[in-house]
Amino acid sequence: MQENQEHQETVSDETRQEVVGYLRHQASKSSADLLGLIDRSEGWIDRSLEGVSESQAKFCPEPGEWCIADILRHVAKSTRGTARLVTALMAGENASAGGIAPVIEGGNETLAELRRGVAESFDDLRAAIKAIPEGVDSRATANHPFFGDLTCKEWAAFVYVHARDHADQIEKVKAAPDYPK
């Protein structure tokens, strides 16, 4: 995906290591703490959507860039995929993160349907986290294209970083000069 390739080039090795350290630190905490991160993650997405209309959700700042609807499709699909990955890794299964970040193609969903899809994906992730037994020491990992091999709890914590990045992306779309008022 072009966006990921461009993003990877802008992430320094130092930043990568900081994020990985953060994910490992968060993964060392309880499932309740991880659930708090997920709640805050969903809150960022929700707040970034305040006041967004149907036409604003479909506005693309430049050709080839994602509109808000595309971002929401991506967040829902990737969060749902992360929930499946967390479950598989927790069970010690070999898993691949390959299908988590798909190229987004436009759909006909309303903004309400997209928001519902995002909310349901966060609910799926919460259920996966709640199923992680306290003290689990799953060494199974799946590779993230920027941050390397992550465990089930590290993947769960990654959603926090991912959601913040996409909430900021939504704000950037809203700040575009031609954004519909």
Buried (B, 14 or more C-beta within 10 A) or exposed (E): EEBEEEEEEEEEEEEBEEBBEBBBEBBEEEBEBBBBBBEEBBEBBBEBBEEBEEEBBBBBBEEEBBBBBBBBBBBBBBBBBBBBBBBBBBEEEEBEBEEBBEEBEEEEBEBEEBBBBBBEBBBBBBEBBEBBEEEBEBEBBBEBBBBEEBBBBBBBBBBBBBBBEBBEBBEBBBEEEEBEE
